[in-house]
Structure formats: structure tokens, C-alpha cells
Amino acid sequence: MVAGALPAGSAAAPAAASVAKPVGRLWLGSLTVTVVPLVFSLLVTGVRRAAEQAAGRRLAARALGWFAVLLLAAALVGAAATALLLHLAPRHF
């Protein structure tokens, strides 16, 4: 944080920001790409093990169905919220 605060008042601040912004986006993108498949596989594995222990495929199918429905709903809400927020506060480049 100190390294980020040092150039804040200097003339080098825009140059430092132009370098840090793409690096930060790449870092967050790589975290997302890594975490999402891990969470999905953990969920599928957990449901599968629960189904094996309960010896019921119906529970696993229902859980995966609910997961798919909730995932779709979350994606739609996220897309709608993003569109609304971009409409309310557009970015000017």
C-alpha cells in the first residue's frame, strides 16, 4: 500500500496506474478462471458422494438440477444488474 501511495501525488501516477490496471485485471481474471472450476467440481463431487452414501440418484439429480437453476438465475441477475448499472453510470473512454 505504501508503494501505491507514493506516486499518488506525483506526475508518475497516471503512468503507474496505466501499468497496474491491466496487471490487476489479469490477476483477478486468472483467479476467477481458477476458482470457478474448482468450486463446481467440489460441488459435483460432494453431491455425488452424498448420492452414493444415500444410494439414491434422485437426490443427486435434484441437487444438480437446483444448482443449475440457481446458477442460471444468478447469471441472469448479474447480467441485468450490470446492464442497469452501466446504463445509470456509463463509462466514458
N, C-alpha and C positions, 0 to 999 in steps of 0.2 A: 504494500500500500504506500510505503514511503517513496518507492521508485515511481509510482504513478502520480503522487502528489508533487514531486519535484518539478516536472516540466509544466505543471498546470498554469503557472503564471508566466512562462517563458514563450519565446517565439517558436520553440520547437514543439509546442503542444499539438498543433494540427498534424505535423509530420508523425509524431509518436502515435497519435490517435489513428491516423490512416494505416499505420503498420499493425497496431494492436487490434483493431476492429476485425479484419479478416482472420487473424490468428484465433481470436476469441470465438468467432463463428465456426471455424473449423473444429475447434476443441469441443464446443457444445454439440455440433453435428456428429462428431465421432462418438461422443458419449451416448447420444440418442441412438445411433446405429448399433452400438454395442449393447446397451441396456434393454431395449425393446425385445430383441430375440431371446435374451436370457430370461426376462420376466415371462414371456409367452411360453417358452419351453418348461420353465419351472411350474407354471400353472397347468400345462397339459400333463406333465409328469405327475404332479400332485393329484390331479383328477383321475388319472389312470391308476395310480396306486390305490386311491380310495375305492375305485371301482373293482379292482382286483380283491381288495380286502372285503368289500361288501358283497362280492360275487354278483354284482348287478350292473349290467351295461346300461340300464335305463338311467341310473343316477349320473353316470359319466356323460351320456348323451345329453341329458337335460342340463348339466352343468356347463358343458361346452356350448350348447345352444344359448344359454343365458349369457355366457361370456361373449359370444359372437354378437348377440343383440345389444348388449351393453357397450361393446366396443364400437359398433356402428353408431349407436346413439351418441356416444362421446365424441366420435369423429364429426358427426353432423352438427352437434352443439358447438364444437370448437371451430368448425368452418363458418358457421353462422356468426359466432361471436367475433371472429377475425374479420369477416366482411363488414360487420356493423362497426367495429372499432376503426377499421380503415376508412370507412365512409365518414365517420364522425371526426376523425383526426387524420387526414391524408398526409402522407409524407411527400415533401417536395424535394426532388433531386435536381 
